[in-house]
Amino acid sequence: MAAETLALPPGAVRPVVIDTNIVLDLLVFADAAVQPLKPLLASGALRWIAAPAMRVELERVLGYPQIAPRLAYYGLTVAQVLQAFDAQSRTVDAAPRASAVCKDPDDQQFIDLAVHHGALLLSKDRAVLSLRKRLLALGVHAAPVLGPAP
């Protein structure tokens, strides 16, 4: 089965919330699946929004022992990844709890922010993706990757 994609209509400008795993794919691992995000973020077609706790979580994950060798492989430091996060994302206040509640409490902040801002939500987390229908009813399109417009 091919990976599900989320298409962005031509000319659209929307906020996007990106979970930590996809942030790692974007800023550390250079994963081909997230490459379409780069020009959309650079052009402003997507405005990456993040609450302060999301940066804290990223910094914590970057400190995991299994991540250090990957950073070294790509010639990156924790400070460089955090600097890239700060440069590409816009910090906003944490959002109130959304009516769509995630089974994984660590992922709730991403859902809350996406619902509050009517943002696209990029996540590979099964607990988040299992809420797609409920999130869509709240104006949030959730998917693991962003693909070309149909």
N, C-alpha and C positions, 0 to 999 in steps of 0.2 A: 504494500500500500504506500503510495506517495505521501510525503509529508504535507499536512494541511497548511495552506497559506492564507494570509489575510491580505486582501488587495486594498490599496489606497486609491480612491478615485482621483483622476487627473485634476490638478488645481486645488485639491483639498489641503487645508492646513489644520492639523489636529494635534492636541497634546497626546503624548504617548508615555505610558508607564512601562518600564522594563524591569523584569525581575532579575535577581542577582545572577542566576545561571546564564541568562542571556547577556547580561552585562559582561560577564567573564568571557563569553563567546565573542563579544564585540571588541572588548578592550584588551584581552589577553590572548585568546586562542585563535583569533583571525578565522573563525569558522565561516565557511563559504555560505552557509544558510542565512547568516545575518548580514552579509555584505550589502544587500539592498538597503539596509538601514543607513549606511554611511552617507550616501549622497542626499538622502531625505533629511537627515539631521543637519548636514552641512548647509543645505539650501533653505532650511527653515520650514519645509513642507511638513515636517514633524517637529514638534517642540517637546523634547524629553523633559518631563517633570519628575522630581524626586523629593521626598520628605527627608529631613535630616537623619532619621533612623535608618533609611535605606543606605545612606553613605556609611553609617556606623556598621551596618550588617556587611557591606562590601569589604570594609577594612578588616572586620573579624574574619571573613572567609579568606581573604588574601593572606592571612596569617596561618591558615591550615597547613600542616606539614606536607600534604600531598600537592599543594598549590606552589610551594616554593620552587621545586624543580622545574615546573612549567614556566614560572616567571623567569627563571635563569635561562631556560631554553630559548625563550623569546627575547632575552636581553632586557627585561623589564624589572623595575623595582616596584614595591608597594606604593611608594610616593609618586612614581610616574603614572601608575594606573589611577590612583586617586586624583591626580592632577587632570588626567584625561576625563575622568568622571565629572569633576568640577567644571571643566571647560565646556563639556558637551551638554550637561544637564542644567536645569534651572531649579533651584531649591524653592520649594513652596511649603507652607505649613502642613502638618499632618492633618489628615481628613477625619471627619467623624465616622463612626462605625456604619458600614453599609448594611442593608437588609440581607444581602447575600453573604452568608457566613461560611468561611472556609474551614475544612476539617483540620488543616494545618495552621495553627495560630501564627506561625512565622510569616505566612503568606498573606494574612489578612490585610496588612498595611498596603500591599499593592492593589488589592481589590478596593479597599476603602478610597484610596487616592484616585483610582481610575473611575470609580462611580461618581465621586465628588466633582471631578473635572470633565466627565463625559469623554474620557480618554480611551484610546486604543490600549489594550493590555497585552504585552508580549510576555509569555510565560511557557515554560516546558513542564511545569509542575502539574502532575495529574490531578491533584486536589483542586487546583485553580481551574484547569480545563474542564473538569467535571461540572463546573458551574456555568458553562458557556451560555446555556439557554436562559438561566436566571439573570446573568449579566447582560445579555442582549436586551432583555426586557427593561433593564435599567439604563440602556443606551451605551453599553460597553461591548465592544467587539474584542473577544479574547482569542488568541491563537499562538502557536509556538513560533511561527516565523511570519515575516511580512513578504508577500510575493508581488509579482507584477500585476498591474490592473488587468482584468479580463478583457 
